[in-house]
């Protein structure tokens, strides 16, 4: 019994002597390791049209707007300094002279008729004709753009499910507007077909938010004229939407009433 007690005591002492240093090393004296979490950066791993995707998209659009506003503010500051100190180089003088001539010149629609009152020339673009719309006192209330979508490939249909404008299905035109609204932080409200000037016109009503969070009215008209499909798009505050809608219908009328070029046969002598 004595030898057994001595053996157990020795084994216990060895066990305690081994466990204590190991426990001390891992619990107190040992190096502490912390978990490192990888940060998700950018768009990688983000599902398209998810909540996170929309957050990143809106942040990206805000950065684009801020860059554009910074560029415009810088240019405006430069012009103010030039006006204050009378410093104006030849390039600036030529640009100011050209802009004043354009501002005072008459404004015409692609049909050759005069534009509605308050429509001024907008920024030049090769794909569309742009206008700034003011209230008659110089205060801008909206904008408008006239563009050619493409050639007409058939008849305009306003009956049944297969509705079209110049052979192009209205569903495809509506999809184009939806894609544009996604890019511009907007949404489609309604779409319908109505008769303007005796011809069927497809209309898409949409809305969007500007940089200040204010809701703006967006109208898109599609019509066939002279073998082409035209688009008339307007952007304005909600209180000016009715006025721009009436003026857009006048523009549609002018496009439809545009005389087609006459083809003359050559006469052989």
Secondary structure, 3 states (H helix, E strand, C coil): CHHHHHHHHHHHHHHHHHHHHHHHHHHHHCCCCCCCCCCCCCCCCCCCCCHHHHHHHHHHHHHHHHHHHHHHHHHHHHHHHHHHHCCCCHHHHHHHHHHHHHHHCCCECCCCCECCCCEEECCCCCCEEEEEEECCCCCEEEEEEEEEEEECCCCCECCCCCCEECCEEHHHHHHHHHHHHHHCCEEEEEEEEEEECCEEEEEEEEEEECCCCCEEEEEEEEEEECCEEEEEEEEEEHHHHHHHHHHHHHHHHHHHCCCCCCCCCCCCC
